[in-house]
Amino acid sequence: MDWIIEELTTLSLGDKRLERRAEKVLAQLSRNATDSIPTACGGAGETKAAYRFFDNDRVSSDLI
């Protein structure tokens, strides 16, 4: 999914781990755009990681 990397080249969340998580979450959700987050993520651990990403104070829709 090269388009994800290209789309997020200007993303700067101040933490490379958050930026890698953004790529992963976007990839999961784009493959399964109509599914719920738990279904799109495919497992409890990945779902929890996605929700923690969205809940992180350093992540906002304006930044993304």
A tleap script that builds the chain and sets N, CA, C and O, in Angstrom:
source leaprc.protein.ff14SB
mol = sequence {
  NMET ASP TRP ILE ILE GLU GLU LEU THR THR
  LEU SER LEU GLY ASP LYS ARG LEU GLU ARG
  ARG ALA GLU LYS VAL LEU ALA GLN LEU SER
  ARG ASN ALA THR ASP SER ILE PRO THR ALA
  CYS GLY GLY ALA GLY GLU THR LYS ALA ALA
  TYR ARG PHE PHE ASP ASN ASP ARG VAL SER
  SER ASP LEU CILE
}
set mol.1.N position { 0.836 -1.190 0.000 }
set mol.1.CA position { 0.000 0.000 0.000 }
set mol.1.C position { 0.877 1.248 0.000 }
set mol.1.O position { 0.972 1.971 0.992 }
set mol.2.N position { 1.497 1.468 -1.117 }
set mol.2.CA position { 2.377 2.624 -1.257 }
set mol.2.C position { 1.638 3.946 -1.102 }
set mol.2.O position { 2.226 4.937 -0.671 }
set mol.3.N position { 0.347 3.970 -1.451 }
set mol.3.CA position { -0.392 5.218 -1.363 }
set mol.3.C position { -0.490 5.697 0.087 }
set mol.3.O position { -0.546 6.901 0.338 }
set mol.4.N position { -0.511 4.775 1.027 }
set mol.4.CA position { -0.596 5.155 2.443 }
set mol.4.C position { 0.670 5.888 2.863 }
set mol.4.O position { 0.605 6.934 3.509 }
set mol.5.N position { 1.811 5.340 2.498 }
set mol.5.CA position { 3.080 5.991 2.831 }
set mol.5.C position { 3.157 7.363 2.180 }
set mol.5.O position { 3.585 8.334 2.803 }
set mol.6.N position { 2.737 7.434 0.916 }
set mol.6.CA position { 2.754 8.728 0.213 }
set mol.6.C position { 1.792 9.718 0.870 }
set mol.6.O position { 2.122 10.891 1.043 }
set mol.7.N position { 0.625 9.248 1.225 }
set mol.7.CA position { -0.387 10.114 1.849 }
set mol.7.C position { 0.067 10.657 3.202 }
set mol.7.O position { -0.278 11.780 3.572 }
set mol.8.N position { 0.836 9.864 3.933 }
set mol.8.CA position { 1.229 10.255 5.281 }
set mol.8.C position { 2.653 10.809 5.363 }
set mol.8.O position { 3.197 10.919 6.462 }
set mol.9.N position { 3.267 11.158 4.239 }
set mol.9.CA position { 4.643 11.665 4.269 }
set mol.9.C position { 4.779 12.939 5.094 }
set mol.9.O position { 5.835 13.182 5.678 }
set mol.10.N position { 3.749 13.740 5.150 }
set mol.10.CA position { 3.833 14.995 5.916 }
set mol.10.C position { 3.306 14.843 7.346 }
set mol.10.O position { 3.299 15.807 8.112 }
set mol.11.N position { 2.872 13.649 7.701 }
set mol.11.CA position { 2.363 13.423 9.053 }
set mol.11.C position { 3.490 13.551 10.065 }
set mol.11.O position { 4.533 12.910 9.934 }
set mol.12.N position { 3.274 14.375 11.062 }
set mol.12.CA position { 4.274 14.555 12.108 }
set mol.12.C position { 3.563 14.575 13.457 }
set mol.12.O position { 3.031 15.599 13.885 }
set mol.13.N position { 3.568 13.429 14.107 }
set mol.13.CA position { 2.923 13.314 15.414 }
set mol.13.C position { 3.922 13.439 16.550 }
set mol.13.O position { 3.551 13.353 17.721 }
set mol.14.N position { 5.184 13.642 16.210 }
set mol.14.CA position { 6.212 13.803 17.230 }
set mol.14.C position { 6.724 12.493 17.805 }
set mol.14.O position { 7.519 12.496 18.746 }
set mol.15.N position { 6.278 11.377 17.251 }
set mol.15.CA position { 6.693 10.066 17.746 }
set mol.15.C position { 6.583 9.082 16.577 }
set mol.15.O position { 5.497 8.864 16.041 }
set mol.16.N position { 7.697 8.503 16.195 }
set mol.16.CA position { 7.724 7.581 15.058 }
set mol.16.C position { 6.817 6.375 15.276 }
set mol.16.O position { 6.259 5.833 14.322 }
set mol.17.N position { 6.668 5.955 16.536 }
set mol.17.CA position { 5.786 4.818 16.813 }
set mol.17.C position { 4.339 5.152 16.487 }
set mol.17.O position { 3.617 4.324 15.931 }
set mol.18.N position { 3.913 6.364 16.832 }
set mol.18.CA position { 2.550 6.787 16.508 }
set mol.18.C position { 2.369 6.890 14.997 }
set mol.18.O position { 1.314 6.537 14.470 }
set mol.19.N position { 3.385 7.366 14.310 }
set mol.19.CA position { 3.294 7.494 12.862 }
set mol.19.C position { 3.208 6.120 12.187 }
set mol.19.O position { 2.464 5.949 11.221 }
set mol.20.N position { 3.967 5.144 12.694 }
set mol.20.CA position { 3.864 3.775 12.163 }
set mol.20.C position { 2.493 3.180 12.473 }
set mol.20.O position { 1.920 2.469 11.648 }
set mol.21.N position { 1.974 3.468 13.652 }
set mol.21.CA position { 0.641 2.978 14.012 }
set mol.21.C position { -0.410 3.608 13.104 }
set mol.21.O position { -1.358 2.931 12.706 }
set mol.22.N position { -0.263 4.892 12.769 }
set mol.22.CA position { -1.202 5.552 11.862 }
set mol.22.C position { -1.219 4.834 10.517 }
set mol.22.O position { -2.287 4.604 9.950 }
set mol.23.N position { -0.052 4.482 10.008 }
set mol.23.CA position { 0.029 3.749 8.744 }
set mol.23.C position { -0.692 2.411 8.848 }
set mol.23.O position { -1.446 2.032 7.952 }
set mol.24.N position { -0.460 1.710 9.929 }
set mol.24.CA position { -1.062 0.394 10.107 }
set mol.24.C position { -2.585 0.490 10.225 }
set mol.24.O position { -3.309 -0.284 9.600 }
set mol.25.N position { -3.063 1.439 11.027 }
set mol.25.CA position { -4.505 1.603 11.209 }
set mol.25.C position { -5.154 2.004 9.889 }
set mol.25.O position { -6.211 1.480 9.538 }
set mol.26.N position { -4.541 2.920 9.160 }
set mol.26.CA position { -5.092 3.343 7.878 }
set mol.26.C position { -5.151 2.167 6.901 }
set mol.26.O position { -6.130 2.012 6.172 }
set mol.27.N position { -4.120 1.352 6.888 }
set mol.27.CA position { -4.113 0.182 6.010 }
set mol.27.C position { -5.240 -0.777 6.383 }
set mol.27.O position { -5.951 -1.271 5.509 }
set mol.28.N position { -5.403 -1.038 7.672 }
set mol.28.CA position { -6.453 -1.962 8.117 }
set mol.28.C position { -7.839 -1.432 7.765 }
set mol.28.O position { -8.686 -2.175 7.269 }
set mol.29.N position { -8.065 -0.155 8.021 }
set mol.29.CA position { -9.385 0.412 7.776 }
set mol.29.C position { -9.672 0.584 6.289 }
set mol.29.O position { -10.825 0.480 5.871 }
set mol.30.N position { -8.653 0.843 5.489 }
set mol.30.CA position { -8.888 1.021 4.055 }
set mol.30.C position { -9.189 -0.303 3.359 }
set mol.30.O position { -9.925 -0.327 2.373 }
set mol.31.N position { -8.630 -1.400 3.858 }
set mol.31.CA position { -8.928 -2.718 3.279 }
set mol.31.C position { -10.359 -3.144 3.588 }
set mol.31.O position { -10.963 -3.912 2.840 }
set mol.32.N position { -10.881 -2.652 4.669 }
set mol.32.CA position { -12.204 -3.057 5.147 }
set mol.32.C position { -13.020 -1.825 5.514 }
set mol.32.O position { -13.478 -1.695 6.649 }
set mol.33.N position { -13.199 -0.937 4.570 }
set mol.33.CA position { -13.761 0.392 4.844 }
set mol.33.C position { -15.168 0.382 5.430 }
set mol.33.O position { -15.538 1.310 6.149 }
set mol.34.N position { -15.941 -0.627 5.145 }
set mol.34.CA position { -17.316 -0.643 5.664 }
set mol.34.C position { -17.453 -1.446 6.953 }
set mol.34.O position { -18.523 -1.478 7.560 }
set mol.35.N position { -16.374 -2.087 7.364 }
set mol.35.CA position { -16.415 -2.887 8.587 }
set mol.35.C position { -16.229 -2.017 9.824 }
set mol.35.O position { -15.719 -0.900 9.747 }
set mol.36.N position { -16.648 -2.546 10.946 }
set mol.36.CA position { -16.381 -1.874 12.218 }
set mol.36.C position { -14.880 -1.935 12.489 }
set mol.36.O position { -14.162 -2.705 11.851 }
set mol.37.N position { -14.414 -1.138 13.417 }
set mol.37.CA position { -12.985 -1.144 13.755 }
set mol.37.C position { -12.542 -2.526 14.234 }
set mol.37.O position { -11.509 -3.013 13.773 }
set mol.38.N position { -13.271 -3.175 15.132 }
set mol.38.CA position { -12.828 -4.511 15.560 }
set mol.38.C position { -12.758 -5.520 14.402 }
set mol.38.O position { -11.828 -6.325 14.336 }
set mol.39.N position { -13.720 -5.476 13.512 }
set mol.39.CA position { -13.713 -6.398 12.379 }
set mol.39.C position { -12.575 -6.070 11.425 }
set mol.39.O position { -11.885 -6.974 10.954 }
set mol.40.N position { -12.370 -4.792 11.135 }
set mol.40.CA position { -11.307 -4.379 10.214 }
set mol.40.C position { -9.927 -4.707 10.760 }
set mol.40.O position { -9.024 -5.064 10.003 }
set mol.41.N position { -9.762 -4.587 12.063 }
set mol.41.CA position { -8.449 -4.840 12.667 }
set mol.41.C position { -8.141 -6.325 12.777 }
set mol.41.O position { -6.974 -6.716 12.746 }
set mol.42.N position { -9.159 -7.149 12.903 }
set mol.42.CA position { -8.967 -8.580 12.836 }
set mol.42.C position { -8.545 -9.286 14.113 }
set mol.42.O position { -8.347 -10.501 14.090 }
set mol.43.N position { -8.404 -8.599 15.190 }
set mol.43.CA position { -8.023 -9.262 16.435 }
set mol.43.C position { -8.115 -8.310 17.604 }
set mol.43.O position { -8.129 -7.091 17.434 }
set mol.44.N position { -8.178 -8.878 18.788 }
set mol.44.CA position { -8.339 -8.060 19.994 }
set mol.44.C position { -7.156 -7.125 20.219 }
set mol.44.O position { -7.347 -5.964 20.583 }
set mol.45.N position { -5.944 -7.616 20.008 }
set mol.45.CA position { -4.755 -6.786 20.228 }
set mol.45.C position { -4.674 -5.619 19.269 }
set mol.45.O position { -4.375 -4.494 19.669 }
set mol.46.N position { -4.942 -5.888 17.998 }
set mol.46.CA position { -4.907 -4.821 16.988 }
set mol.46.C position { -6.039 -3.823 17.202 }
set mol.46.O position { -5.860 -2.623 16.994 }
set mol.47.N position { -7.197 -4.314 17.616 }
set mol.47.CA position { -8.319 -3.425 17.901 }
set mol.47.C position { -7.983 -2.502 19.068 }
set mol.47.O position { -8.234 -1.298 19.009 }
set mol.48.N position { -7.421 -3.067 20.115 }
set mol.48.CA position { -7.034 -2.260 21.278 }
set mol.48.C position { -5.989 -1.218 20.876 }
set mol.48.O position { -6.057 -0.073 21.322 }
set mol.49.N position { -5.033 -1.601 20.046 }
set mol.49.CA position { -4.005 -0.669 19.591 }
set mol.49.C position { -4.620 0.467 18.771 }
set mol.49.O position { -4.204 1.619 18.901 }
set mol.50.N position { -5.602 0.151 17.933 }
set mol.50.CA position { -6.260 1.188 17.132 }
set mol.50.C position { -7.003 2.170 18.030 }
set mol.50.O position { -6.890 3.383 17.853 }
set mol.51.N position { -7.757 1.654 18.988 }
set mol.51.CA position { -8.490 2.540 19.896 }
set mol.51.C position { -7.541 3.371 20.756 }
set mol.51.O position { -7.822 4.540 21.022 }
set mol.52.N position { -6.432 2.796 21.192 }
set mol.52.CA position { -5.438 3.577 21.949 }
set mol.52.C position { -4.843 4.668 21.068 }
set mol.52.O position { -4.597 5.779 21.538 }
set mol.53.N position { -4.611 4.363 19.800 }
set mol.53.CA position { -4.102 5.366 18.865 }
set mol.53.C position { -5.078 6.534 18.767 }
set mol.53.O position { -4.678 7.692 18.889 }
set mol.54.N position { -6.360 6.233 18.546 }
set mol.54.CA position { -7.363 7.297 18.419 }
set mol.54.C position { -7.534 8.085 19.708 }
set mol.54.O position { -7.878 9.267 19.667 }
set mol.55.N position { -7.301 7.455 20.841 }
set mol.55.CA position { -7.484 8.094 22.151 }
set mol.55.C position { -6.247 8.873 22.607 }
set mol.55.O position { -6.305 9.593 23.604 }
set mol.56.N position { -5.141 8.735 21.895 }
set mol.56.CA position { -3.892 9.384 22.287 }
set mol.56.C position { -4.021 10.908 22.174 }
set mol.56.O position { -4.514 11.420 21.169 }
set mol.57.N position { -3.583 11.615 23.194 }
set mol.57.CA position { -3.674 13.082 23.214 }
set mol.57.C position { -2.859 13.746 22.106 }
set mol.57.O position { -3.165 14.866 21.696 }
set mol.58.N position { -1.831 13.063 21.626 }
set mol.58.CA position { -0.989 13.640 20.565 }
set mol.58.C position { -1.541 13.396 19.169 }
set mol.58.O position { -0.942 13.833 18.186 }
set mol.59.N position { -2.669 12.707 19.064 }
set mol.59.CA position { -3.275 12.404 17.779 }
set mol.59.C position { -4.586 13.182 17.677 }
set mol.59.O position { -5.426 13.122 18.575 }
set mol.60.N position { -4.749 13.906 16.582 }
set mol.60.CA position { -5.992 14.633 16.340 }
set mol.60.C position { -6.315 14.585 14.845 }
set mol.60.O position { -5.433 14.371 14.013 }
set mol.61.N position { -7.567 14.783 14.528 }
set mol.61.CA position { -7.950 14.790 13.122 }
set mol.61.C position { -7.284 15.921 12.359 }
set mol.61.O position { -7.015 15.786 11.166 }
set mol.62.N position { -7.015 17.030 13.027 }
set mol.62.CA position { -6.324 18.148 12.381 }
set mol.62.C position { -4.911 17.748 11.957 }
set mol.62.O position { -4.465 18.113 10.870 }
set mol.63.N position { -4.207 17.004 12.804 }
set mol.63.CA position { -2.848 16.576 12.481 }
set mol.63.C position { -2.832 15.542 11.362 }
set mol.63.O position { -1.946 15.546 10.508 }
set mol.64.N position { -3.807 14.674 11.378 }
set mol.64.CA position { -3.854 13.614 10.370 }
set mol.64.C position { -4.389 14.171 9.078 }
set mol.64.O position { -4.510 13.441 8.095 }
savepdb mol mol.pdb
quit
